[in-house]
Amino acid sequence: MRRTCILLRHGQTPGNEKRCYLGCRTDEDLTEEAVRIGRKQCTGLRASLSGSAAVCASPMKRTLVTASFLAESEEILVVDELKEMDFGPFEGKTYEELKDRLGYRTWIESGGEETIPGVEKKTDFIRRSMAGFRKALMRSLPQKDLFVVCHGGTIMAVMSELTGGDYFSFPAEHFGGYRLELEQEDERIHLLSYDRLCGRLCSGSSDR
C-alpha cells in the first residue's frame, strides 16, 4: 500500500523560547503566537493531503494542541511511544546552565550514547520512536495518508532509522518536518522518497 505521511513538529512553547531541553517530563502548552501561527500553517498542510488523512500524535500537550489544528480532538490517535527523549536531570535547563557539568559534557561529546543516570540513551530512544511510528502507521489504517505530530527528537530518530542517515542531519523547525512517500505491507515499511517541510521558527530553540 502506497502511503503519504507528514512528520510534523509541534509549535513553540515558553520553554522553547528560553532554549531549554524539553523532553517527556515537561508538559507545556503552546505560546499564544504559536497558536495563531499553527492554525494558519496547519490549514495549508491539511489541504495538501486527502480529506480522510488520519492524525496521530504524542500524548504531550504541545503535540495534542498542534494536532487539534488538523483534526477534532476525539479523532486524534494518541501513541505514547512518540514522546520526546527523556532528558532526566537536564530537563528544563539550558546549555548555559549545563555546560560546566561533567555529566552533561560527557553526554554531548558522546552524541547522546553515554550512559547518564536518568537520561535515555539515543539508541534506546530511536528504537522507541520507531516502534511508535510503526504503531501510528498500523493504527491509522485503512486511511491512506496520515500526519504524525511529534517532537524534534522523535523526527530525527525516525528519519535517521528510515534513511540510514545521521541522527543530527534531520532537524525540524516548529510546524515543520518531513513529507514521506512510503510503501507499507503490514508492519514492513519501505521509504520511497522524502522532502523537508519548512516550518515557522518563532525564535531559536533547542527543545525537542
C-alpha positions as CSV (number, residue, x, y, z in Angstrom):
1,M,0.0,0.0,0.0
2,R,1.4,3.4,-1.0
3,R,1.0,6.0,1.7
4,T,1.9,9.6,2.3
5,C,3.0,10.6,5.8
6,I,3.8,14.0,7.2
7,L,6.1,14.0,10.2
8,L,5.2,17.3,11.9
9,R,6.9,19.0,14.8
10,H,4.7,20.8,17.3
11,G,4.5,24.5,17.7
12,Q,6.7,26.6,20.1
13,T,6.3,26.6,23.9
14,P,7.5,29.0,26.5
15,G,10.4,26.6,27.3
16,N,11.4,26.6,23.6
17,E,11.7,30.4,23.7
18,K,14.1,30.0,26.6
19,R,16.1,27.3,24.6
20,C,15.5,24.7,27.3
21,Y,15.7,21.0,26.9
22,L,12.1,19.8,26.9
23,G,11.6,16.1,26.9
24,C,8.9,13.8,28.2
25,R,8.9,15.2,31.7
26,T,7.7,18.7,30.9
27,D,4.1,19.2,29.6
28,E,3.8,22.7,28.3
29,D,1.2,24.3,26.1
30,L,1.9,26.4,23.0
31,T,2.6,30.1,23.2
32,E,-0.2,32.4,22.0
33,E,1.9,33.3,18.9
34,A,2.3,29.6,18.1
35,V,-1.4,29.0,18.4
36,R,-2.0,31.8,15.9
37,I,0.6,30.6,13.5
38,G,-0.4,27.0,13.9
39,R,-4.0,27.4,12.8
40,K,-2.9,29.0,9.6
41,Q,0.1,26.7,8.9
42,C,-1.8,23.5,9.6
43,T,-4.7,24.5,7.4
44,G,-2.4,24.6,4.4
45,L,-0.8,21.3,5.4
46,R,-4.2,19.6,5.8
47,A,-5.2,20.7,2.3
48,S,-2.1,19.1,0.9
49,L,-3.3,15.6,1.9
50,S,-6.5,13.8,1.2
51,G,-9.6,14.7,3.3
52,S,-9.5,11.3,5.0
53,A,-6.0,11.7,6.4
54,A,-5.5,10.3,9.9
55,V,-3.8,12.3,12.6
56,C,-1.6,10.6,15.2
57,A,0.2,12.4,18.0
58,S,2.4,12.0,21.0
59,P,0.4,12.4,24.3
60,M,2.2,15.6,25.3
61,K,0.1,18.8,25.5
62,R,2.3,20.6,22.9
63,T,1.7,17.9,20.3
64,L,-2.0,17.4,21.1
65,V,-2.7,21.1,20.7
66,T,-0.8,21.2,17.4
67,A,-2.7,18.1,16.3
68,S,-6.0,19.8,17.1
69,F,-5.4,22.2,14.3
70,L,-5.6,19.2,11.9
71,A,-8.4,17.2,13.4
72,E,-11.1,17.2,16.1
73,S,-9.6,16.1,19.5
74,E,-11.7,12.9,19.6
75,E,-10.3,11.9,16.2
76,I,-6.6,12.1,17.2
77,L,-4.9,8.8,17.7
78,V,-2.5,9.0,20.6
79,V,0.7,7.0,20.6
80,D,2.7,7.0,23.8
81,E,6.0,5.9,22.2
82,L,6.1,9.1,20.1
83,K,7.1,11.1,23.2
84,E,10.3,13.1,23.2
85,M,13.5,11.8,24.7
86,D,13.8,11.6,28.5
87,F,16.5,14.2,29.4
88,G,16.5,13.3,33.0
89,P,18.5,15.8,35.1
90,F,19.0,18.0,32.0
91,E,15.2,18.6,31.6
92,G,14.1,22.2,31.7
93,K,17.6,23.6,31.7
94,T,19.6,25.5,29.0
95,Y,23.0,24.9,27.6
96,E,24.4,27.8,29.6
97,E,23.1,26.2,32.8
98,L,24.5,22.8,31.9
99,K,27.8,23.5,30.1
100,D,30.1,23.2,33.1
101,R,28.6,19.9,34.4
102,L,30.9,17.0,33.7
103,G,28.0,14.6,33.1
104,Y,26.4,16.9,30.5
105,R,29.7,17.5,28.7
106,T,30.3,13.7,28.6
107,W,26.7,13.2,27.2
108,I,27.2,15.8,24.5
109,E,30.6,14.6,23.4
110,S,29.3,11.0,23.1
111,G,26.5,12.1,20.8
112,G,23.9,11.0,23.4
113,E,25.3,7.5,23.7
114,E,27.0,7.7,27.1
115,T,25.0,6.2,30.0
116,I,23.9,9.0,32.2
117,P,21.6,8.2,35.2
118,G,18.1,9.2,34.3
119,V,18.8,10.1,30.7
120,E,17.5,8.0,27.8
121,K,20.3,6.7,25.5
122,K,19.9,7.8,21.9
123,T,19.9,4.2,20.6
124,D,17.0,3.3,23.0
125,F,15.2,6.5,22.0
126,I,15.5,5.7,18.3
127,R,14.2,2.2,18.9
128,R,11.2,3.5,20.9
129,S,10.4,6.2,18.4
130,M,10.4,3.7,15.5
131,A,8.1,1.5,17.5
132,G,5.7,4.5,17.9
133,F,6.0,5.3,14.2
134,R,5.1,1.8,13.2
135,K,2.2,1.8,15.7
136,A,0.9,5.0,14.2
137,L,1.0,3.5,10.7
138,M,-0.9,0.4,11.8
139,R,-3.5,2.2,13.9
140,S,-4.3,4.7,11.2
141,L,-5.3,2.1,8.6
142,P,-7.3,2.0,6.4
143,Q,-6.6,5.7,5.7
144,K,-4.0,6.1,3.0
145,D,-2.5,9.3,4.3
146,L,-1.6,10.5,7.8
147,F,0.0,13.1,10.0
148,V,2.3,12.1,12.8
149,V,2.6,15.1,15.2
150,C,5.5,14.7,17.5
151,H,8.8,16.3,18.6
152,G,12.1,17.4,17.0
153,G,14.0,14.4,18.6
154,T,11.3,11.9,17.5
155,I,11.5,13.2,13.9
156,M,15.3,12.9,13.9
157,A,15.1,9.4,15.3
158,V,12.5,8.2,12.7
159,M,14.2,9.8,9.8
160,S,17.7,8.5,10.7
161,E,16.3,5.0,11.0
162,L,14.3,5.1,7.8
163,T,17.2,6.6,5.7
164,G,20.2,5.2,7.4
165,G,21.5,8.7,7.8
166,D,22.9,10.6,10.8
167,Y,20.5,11.4,13.6
168,F,21.5,15.0,13.7
169,S,21.1,15.5,10.0
170,F,17.3,15.8,10.2
171,P,16.4,18.9,12.2
172,A,12.8,20.2,12.1
173,E,11.5,23.7,12.8
174,H,8.3,24.3,14.7
175,F,5.4,23.4,12.4
176,G,8.0,21.9,10.0
177,G,9.2,18.4,9.4
178,Y,9.2,15.9,6.5
179,R,6.8,14.6,3.9
180,L,7.3,10.9,3.3
181,E,6.2,8.6,0.5
182,L,6.1,5.1,1.8
183,E,5.3,1.6,0.7
184,Q,3.7,-0.4,3.6
185,E,3.0,-4.1,3.8
186,D,1.7,-4.8,7.3
187,E,4.5,-3.6,9.6
188,R,7.1,-3.6,6.9
189,I,7.9,-0.1,5.7
190,H,9.9,1.0,2.7
191,L,10.8,4.7,2.3
192,L,10.3,5.7,-1.4
193,S,11.2,9.4,-1.1
194,Y,11.0,12.3,1.3
195,D,11.0,16.1,1.2
196,R,11.7,18.6,4.0
197,L,8.8,20.9,5.1
198,C,9.8,24.4,6.0
199,G,8.0,25.3,9.2
200,R,7.9,28.5,11.3
201,L,10.6,29.1,13.8
202,C,9.3,31.8,16.1
203,S,12.7,32.1,17.8
204,G,15.7,29.9,18.4
205,S,15.0,26.7,20.2
206,S,16.9,23.6,21.4
207,D,13.8,21.8,22.6
208,R,12.6,18.6,21.2
